[in-house]
């Protein structure tokens, strides 16, 4: 991580632990918002007005949090408005790297070799981890936001007429329901798989494991009434947040993260639900199985030899 703007040690997945030895995720540091007129959002300072070509996303295909915002960018028709750079999937001693892995890019905007260089460009004394996604403002040369939940929501509503209205990812009538779903799916499943994979004690692992599969069963039951999406007939941000975990589950979390009670492909309702979201035009473009596998299996703490498994077979999903 960075301490006072200096890289201090080789990258390690466990950021902090609780009293049981459980994995604790770092809180995001940059929380400004893009708004249609540049007024302040719900957090941070103002001055970030929605303008075509002004903003740039730094993402990793391996990362579910970054893939949330890639999906929103696609669904909201913002590809020509917000440019994107993709880091290499492997996690190196200095974290995320720009390079030549197929599907990755060099940082042609800022010329950085490592993602952490962008954090110190935004704040020369930054202390913390350099994470994706990053929403970068080309005009002021700084990070607008590095919290995926914020970026997902501002892509839905912060770009005004620059965005397509084909999808409303946070519709007013469903907001309470969406918020309730997000509040349980995130700790128990989205972050639950990480709590299981990076647990440092048996107790914390079993707590996380139970949360993961209890949540999956609850979602399976919710979808058993025939509804196409979590809140009914309309895709919302809750579906995006769930999908990015499901699509990685059999590939990485089931084996490498020890969430091996049952793969997603064996769930009668969650599996076709995942396929349904994947088949929405544009979503498949945000999923890169090669990056997901090479990225997760490059984590030395979980897979010291770095061997990338051949399976599972994802051809049934067209991947």
Rosetta blueprint (number, residue, H / E / L):
1 X L
2 X E
3 X E
4 X L
5 X L
6 X E
7 X E
8 X L
9 X L
10 X L
11 X L
12 X L
13 X L
14 X L
15 X L
16 X E
17 X E
18 X L
19 X L
20 X L
21 X L
22 X L
23 X E
24 X E
25 X L
26 X L
27 X L
28 X L
29 X L
30 X L
31 X E
32 X L
33 X L
34 X L
35 X E
36 X L
37 X L
38 X L
39 X L
40 X L
41 X L
42 X L
43 X L
44 X L
45 X L
46 X L
47 X L
48 X L
49 X E
50 X L
51 X L
52 X L
53 X L
54 X L
55 X E
56 X E
57 X E
58 X E
59 X E
60 X L
61 X L
62 X L
63 X L
64 X H
65 X H
66 X H
67 X H
68 X H
69 X H
70 X H
71 X H
72 X H
73 X H
74 X H
75 X H
76 X L
77 X L
78 X L
79 X L
80 X L
81 X L
82 X E
83 X E
84 X E
85 X E
86 X E
87 X L
88 X L
89 X L
90 X L
91 X L
92 X E
93 X L
94 X L
95 X E
96 X L
97 X E
98 X L
99 X L
100 X L
101 X L
102 X L
103 X L
104 X L
105 X L
106 X L
107 X L
108 X L
109 X L
110 X L
111 X L
112 X L
113 X L
114 X E
115 X L
116 X H
117 X H
118 X H
119 X H
120 X H
121 X H
122 X H
123 X L
124 X L
125 X L
126 X L
127 X L
128 X E
129 X L
130 X L
131 X L
132 X L
133 X L
134 X E
135 X E
136 X E
137 X E
138 X L
139 X L
140 X L
141 X L
142 X E
143 X E
144 X E
145 X E
146 X L
147 X L
148 X H
149 X H
150 X H
151 X H
152 X H
153 X H
154 X H
155 X H
156 X H
157 X H
158 X L
159 X L
160 X H
161 X H
162 X H
163 X L
164 X L
165 X L
166 X L
167 X L
168 X L
169 X L
170 X L
171 X L
172 X H
173 X H
174 X H
175 X H
176 X H
177 X H
178 X H
179 X H
180 X H
181 X H
182 X H
183 X H
184 X H
185 X H
186 X H
187 X H
188 X H
189 X H
190 X H
191 X L
192 X H
193 X H
194 X H
195 X H
196 X H
197 X H
198 X L
199 X L
200 X L
201 X L
202 X H
203 X H
204 X H
205 X H
206 X H
207 X H
208 X H
209 X H
210 X H
211 X H
212 X H
213 X H
214 X H
215 X H
216 X H
217 X H
218 X H
219 X H
220 X H
221 X H
222 X H
223 X H
224 X L
225 X L
226 X L
227 X L
228 X L
229 X E
230 X L
231 X L
232 X E
233 X L
234 X L
235 X L
236 X L
237 X H
238 X H
239 X H
240 X H
241 X H
242 X H
243 X H
244 X H
245 X H
246 X H
247 X H
248 X H
249 X H
250 X H
251 X H
252 X H
253 X H
254 X L
255 X L
256 X L
257 X L
258 X L
259 X L
260 X L
261 X L
262 X L
263 X L
264 X H
265 X H
266 X H
267 X L
268 X L
269 X L
270 X H
271 X H
272 X H
273 X H
274 X H
275 X H
276 X H
277 X H
278 X H
279 X L
280 X L
281 X L
282 X L
283 X L
284 X H
285 X H
286 X H
287 X L
288 X L
289 X H
290 X H
291 X H
292 X H
293 X H
294 X H
295 X H
296 X H
297 X L
298 X L
299 X L
300 X L
301 X L
302 X L
303 X L
304 X L
305 X L
306 X L
307 X L
308 X L
309 X L
310 X L
311 X L
312 X L
313 X L
314 X L
315 X H
316 X H
317 X H
318 X L
319 X L
